[in-house]
Amino acid sequence: MINIQEDQRSALSAWHSALNTQQGRRLRASLRRSHTLNEVYLSEGFRSLLLRTHTLWKRENQTWRFTALAIVAALAAHVSESSTATPFAAQLAQEKGHRQVMSVLRFQRLLAVRSHEELLRQLRRAVQLLGGNVNLLDLAESVFCWCREEDERIRHLPTSRQPTEYLRVRWTMQYYQACDSADITPPAATVADTQE
């Protein structure tokens, strides 16, 4: 299921481009100073995005969209260049030196996230590990998927998705396929590693 339509993607891209101009620096700075979702909600940068994307977040019985958009706004402030060639999860598996950008253990922690605040922290760290060169539109779609799936889980809503349509499964497949194509053998995480 697509959460962000083409016109909404264009609006998000235009807003992100504006953040990287001289006039947008103040908006970007307000988002970068925001360390929690409440701070993001109150930031000038987020308000500017809200005004451009009414159709994306203003939907009845889908309040999770507001939170998803706030997370995307906070992450976009750290994205210096948006590349669309590689999906976000596959970017995390790219080789940097002699290892992946994001280690298997850190990737597993990202998959295990259960709160919006923790998702924001983990994804902000991922964007930093990528040096700000991120597939922003894929990341935004992923955040919206995560928030929708979490809302469905909390409200015990029935779903009719195939297993491969769930975000965590899709991210896992993209990450490990990128490892395989780069001939990187990620070390297996032990039980002790996952309990850190």
C-alpha positions as a Markdown table, in Angstrom:
| # | Residue | x | y | z |
|---|---|---|---|---|
| 1 | Met | 0.0 | 0.0 | 0.0 |
| 2 | Ile | 1.4 | 3.4 | -1.0 |
| 3 | Asn | 1.0 | 6.0 | 1.8 |
| 4 | Ile | 2.5 | 9.0 | -0.1 |
| 5 | Gln | 1.0 | 9.9 | -3.4 |
| 6 | Glu | 3.0 | 11.4 | -6.3 |
| 7 | Asp | 1.8 | 15.0 | -5.8 |
| 8 | Gln | 2.6 | 14.7 | -2.1 |
| 9 | Arg | 6.1 | 13.4 | -2.9 |
| 10 | Ser | 6.6 | 16.4 | -5.1 |
| 11 | Ala | 5.5 | 18.7 | -2.3 |
| 12 | Leu | 7.9 | 16.9 | 0.1 |
| 13 | Ser | 10.8 | 17.2 | -2.3 |
| 14 | Ala | 10.1 | 20.9 | -3.0 |
| 15 | Trp | 9.9 | 21.6 | 0.8 |
| 16 | His | 13.2 | 19.7 | 1.3 |
| 17 | Ser | 14.9 | 21.6 | -1.5 |
| 18 | Ala | 13.7 | 24.9 | 0.2 |
| 19 | Leu | 15.3 | 23.7 | 3.5 |
| 20 | Asn | 18.7 | 23.7 | 1.7 |
| 21 | Thr | 18.4 | 27.3 | 0.4 |
| 22 | Gln | 19.6 | 30.4 | 2.3 |
| 23 | Gln | 16.0 | 31.3 | 3.3 |
| 24 | Gly | 15.3 | 27.7 | 4.5 |
| 25 | Arg | 18.3 | 27.6 | 6.8 |
| 26 | Arg | 16.2 | 28.9 | 9.7 |
| 27 | Leu | 13.5 | 26.2 | 9.2 |
| 28 | Arg | 16.2 | 23.5 | 9.0 |
| 29 | Ala | 17.9 | 24.8 | 12.1 |
| 30 | Ser | 14.6 | 24.7 | 14.0 |
| 31 | Leu | 14.2 | 21.0 | 13.1 |
| 32 | Arg | 17.8 | 20.1 | 13.9 |
| 33 | Arg | 17.4 | 21.6 | 17.4 |
| 34 | Ser | 14.4 | 19.4 | 18.0 |
| 35 | His | 15.4 | 16.2 | 19.8 |
| 36 | Thr | 11.9 | 14.9 | 20.8 |
| 37 | Leu | 8.7 | 14.7 | 18.8 |
| 38 | Asn | 7.1 | 17.4 | 21.0 |
| 39 | Glu | 9.9 | 19.8 | 20.0 |
| 40 | Val | 9.4 | 18.8 | 16.3 |
| 41 | Tyr | 5.7 | 19.5 | 16.6 |
| 42 | Leu | 6.4 | 23.0 | 17.8 |
| 43 | Ser | 9.2 | 23.8 | 15.4 |
| 44 | Glu | 8.8 | 26.4 | 12.6 |
| 45 | Gly | 10.2 | 23.9 | 10.1 |
| 46 | Phe | 7.5 | 21.4 | 10.8 |
| 47 | Arg | 4.8 | 24.0 | 10.5 |
| 48 | Ser | 6.1 | 25.0 | 7.1 |
| 49 | Leu | 5.8 | 21.4 | 6.0 |
| 50 | Leu | 2.3 | 21.0 | 7.4 |
| 51 | Leu | 1.1 | 24.0 | 5.3 |
| 52 | Arg | 2.3 | 22.3 | 2.1 |
| 53 | Thr | 1.0 | 18.8 | 2.7 |
| 54 | His | -2.6 | 19.0 | 4.0 |
| 55 | Thr | -3.7 | 16.0 | 2.0 |
| 56 | Leu | -0.9 | 13.9 | 3.4 |
| 57 | Trp | -1.6 | 14.2 | 7.1 |
| 58 | Lys | -5.2 | 15.5 | 7.5 |
| 59 | Arg | -7.3 | 12.3 | 7.3 |
| 60 | Glu | -10.0 | 11.1 | 9.5 |
| 61 | Asn | -9.2 | 8.2 | 11.7 |
| 62 | Gln | -5.5 | 8.3 | 10.6 |
| 63 | Thr | -3.9 | 10.5 | 13.3 |
| 64 | Trp | -0.7 | 8.5 | 13.0 |
| 65 | Arg | 0.0 | 10.4 | 9.8 |
| 66 | Phe | 0.7 | 13.6 | 11.8 |
| 67 | Thr | 3.4 | 11.8 | 13.8 |
| 68 | Ala | 4.8 | 10.2 | 10.7 |
| 69 | Leu | 5.1 | 13.5 | 9.0 |
| 70 | Ala | 6.9 | 15.0 | 12.1 |
| 71 | Ile | 9.4 | 12.2 | 12.0 |
| 72 | Val | 10.0 | 12.7 | 8.3 |
| 73 | Ala | 10.5 | 16.5 | 8.9 |
| 74 | Ala | 13.0 | 15.9 | 11.6 |
| 75 | Leu | 15.0 | 13.4 | 9.5 |
| 76 | Ala | 14.8 | 15.6 | 6.3 |
| 77 | Ala | 16.6 | 18.4 | 8.2 |
| 78 | His | 19.7 | 16.1 | 8.3 |
| 79 | Val | 19.5 | 15.0 | 4.7 |
| 80 | Ser | 21.8 | 17.0 | 2.6 |
| 81 | Glu | 21.3 | 15.1 | -0.7 |
| 82 | Ser | 18.4 | 13.0 | -1.7 |
| 83 | Ser | 19.3 | 10.1 | -4.0 |
| 84 | Thr | 16.6 | 7.8 | -5.4 |
| 85 | Ala | 18.8 | 5.1 | -7.0 |
| 86 | Thr | 18.9 | 2.8 | -4.0 |
| 87 | Pro | 16.2 | 2.0 | -1.3 |
| 88 | Phe | 16.9 | 3.3 | 2.1 |
| 89 | Ala | 17.5 | -0.1 | 3.8 |
| 90 | Ala | 19.9 | -1.1 | 1.0 |
| 91 | Gln | 21.8 | 2.1 | 1.5 |
| 92 | Leu | 22.4 | 1.0 | 5.1 |
| 93 | Ala | 24.1 | -2.2 | 3.9 |
| 94 | Gln | 26.5 | -0.4 | 1.5 |
| 95 | Glu | 30.1 | -1.0 | 2.1 |
| 96 | Lys | 32.1 | 1.8 | 3.8 |
| 97 | Gly | 35.7 | 0.9 | 4.4 |
| 98 | His | 35.5 | -2.9 | 5.0 |
| 99 | Arg | 32.1 | -2.9 | 6.7 |
| 100 | Gln | 28.5 | -1.9 | 6.2 |
| 101 | Val | 27.4 | 1.7 | 6.9 |
| 102 | Met | 25.1 | 0.2 | 9.5 |
| 103 | Ser | 26.2 | -2.9 | 11.3 |
| 104 | Val | 23.9 | -6.0 | 11.6 |
| 105 | Leu | 23.5 | -5.4 | 15.3 |
| 106 | Arg | 22.4 | -1.8 | 14.9 |
| 107 | Phe | 20.1 | -2.8 | 12.0 |
| 108 | Gln | 18.5 | -5.4 | 14.3 |
| 109 | Arg | 18.0 | -2.6 | 16.9 |
| 110 | Leu | 16.3 | -0.5 | 14.3 |
| 111 | Leu | 14.0 | -3.4 | 13.4 |
| 112 | Ala | 13.1 | -3.9 | 17.1 |
| 113 | Val | 12.0 | -0.3 | 17.7 |
| 114 | Arg | 8.5 | 0.0 | 19.3 |
| 115 | Ser | 8.0 | 3.7 | 20.0 |
| 116 | His | 7.9 | 6.8 | 17.8 |
| 117 | Glu | 10.6 | 8.5 | 19.8 |
| 118 | Glu | 12.9 | 5.6 | 19.5 |
| 119 | Leu | 12.2 | 5.4 | 15.8 |
| 120 | Leu | 13.2 | 9.0 | 15.4 |
| 121 | Arg | 16.4 | 8.5 | 17.3 |
| 122 | Gln | 17.4 | 5.3 | 15.4 |
| 123 | Leu | 16.6 | 6.8 | 12.0 |
| 124 | Arg | 18.4 | 10.0 | 12.8 |
| 125 | Arg | 21.5 | 8.0 | 13.6 |
| 126 | Ala | 21.1 | 6.0 | 10.3 |
| 127 | Val | 20.9 | 9.3 | 8.3 |
| 128 | Gln | 24.0 | 10.5 | 10.0 |
| 129 | Leu | 25.8 | 7.2 | 9.3 |
| 130 | Leu | 24.9 | 7.7 | 5.6 |
| 131 | Gly | 26.5 | 11.2 | 5.7 |
| 132 | Gly | 23.2 | 12.8 | 4.9 |
| 133 | Asn | 23.0 | 11.2 | 1.4 |
| 134 | Val | 19.7 | 9.3 | 1.7 |
| 135 | Asn | 16.8 | 8.3 | -0.5 |
| 136 | Leu | 14.5 | 10.7 | 1.3 |
| 137 | Leu | 11.3 | 9.7 | -0.5 |
| 138 | Asp | 11.8 | 6.0 | 0.3 |
| 139 | Leu | 12.7 | 6.9 | 3.9 |
| 140 | Ala | 9.5 | 8.9 | 4.1 |
| 141 | Glu | 7.4 | 6.1 | 2.7 |
| 142 | Ser | 9.0 | 3.7 | 5.2 |
| 143 | Val | 8.3 | 6.0 | 8.1 |
| 144 | Phe | 4.6 | 6.2 | 7.1 |
| 145 | Cys | 4.5 | 2.4 | 6.7 |
| 146 | Trp | 6.0 | 2.0 | 10.2 |
| 147 | Cys | 3.6 | 4.4 | 11.8 |
| 148 | Arg | 0.6 | 2.8 | 10.0 |
| 149 | Glu | 1.6 | -0.7 | 11.0 |
| 150 | Glu | 2.3 | 0.4 | 14.6 |
| 151 | Asp | -1.2 | 2.0 | 14.7 |
| 152 | Glu | -2.8 | -1.2 | 13.4 |
| 153 | Arg | -0.9 | -3.3 | 16.0 |
| 154 | Ile | -1.8 | -1.0 | 18.9 |
| 155 | Arg | -5.5 | -0.8 | 17.9 |
| 156 | His | -5.6 | -4.6 | 17.0 |
| 157 | Leu | -6.9 | -3.8 | 13.5 |
| 158 | Pro | -7.1 | -6.8 | 11.1 |
| 159 | Thr | -4.8 | -6.6 | 8.1 |
| 160 | Ser | -4.7 | -8.5 | 4.8 |
| 161 | Arg | -1.1 | -8.1 | 3.8 |
| 162 | Gln | 1.3 | -10.6 | 2.5 |
| 163 | Pro | 4.3 | -11.2 | 4.9 |
| 164 | Thr | 6.7 | -9.5 | 2.4 |
| 165 | Glu | 4.5 | -6.3 | 2.5 |
| 166 | Tyr | 5.4 | -5.5 | 6.1 |
| 167 | Leu | 8.0 | -2.9 | 6.5 |
| 168 | Arg | 10.4 | -4.8 | 8.7 |
| 169 | Val | 10.4 | -7.8 | 6.3 |
| 170 | Arg | 10.9 | -5.5 | 3.3 |
| 171 | Trp | 13.8 | -3.7 | 5.1 |
| 172 | Thr | 15.4 | -7.0 | 6.0 |
| 173 | Met | 15.2 | -8.3 | 2.5 |
| 174 | Gln | 16.6 | -5.1 | 1.0 |
| 175 | Tyr | 19.4 | -4.9 | 3.6 |
| 176 | Tyr | 20.6 | -8.5 | 3.2 |
| 177 | Gln | 20.2 | -8.5 | -0.6 |
| 178 | Ala | 22.5 | -5.4 | -0.7 |
| 179 | Cys | 25.0 | -7.3 | 1.5 |
| 180 | Asp | 24.9 | -10.3 | -0.9 |
| 181 | Ser | 25.3 | -8.1 | -4.0 |
| 182 | Ala | 28.3 | -6.4 | -2.5 |
| 183 | Asp | 29.8 | -9.7 | -1.3 |
| 184 | Ile | 29.6 | -8.6 | 2.3 |
| 185 | Thr | 29.0 | -11.4 | 4.8 |
| 186 | Pro | 27.4 | -9.8 | 7.8 |
| 187 | Pro | 28.5 | -11.4 | 11.1 |
| 188 | Ala | 25.7 | -13.3 | 12.8 |
| 189 | Ala | 24.5 | -11.6 | 15.9 |
| 190 | Thr | 24.7 | -13.7 | 19.0 |
| 191 | Val | 22.1 | -13.7 | 21.9 |
| 192 | Ala | 24.6 | -11.7 | 24.0 |
| 193 | Asp | 24.9 | -9.1 | 21.2 |
| 194 | Thr | 21.1 | -8.5 | 21.0 |
| 195 | Gln | 20.8 | -8.1 | 24.8 |
| 196 | Glu | 23.1 | -5.1 | 25.0 |
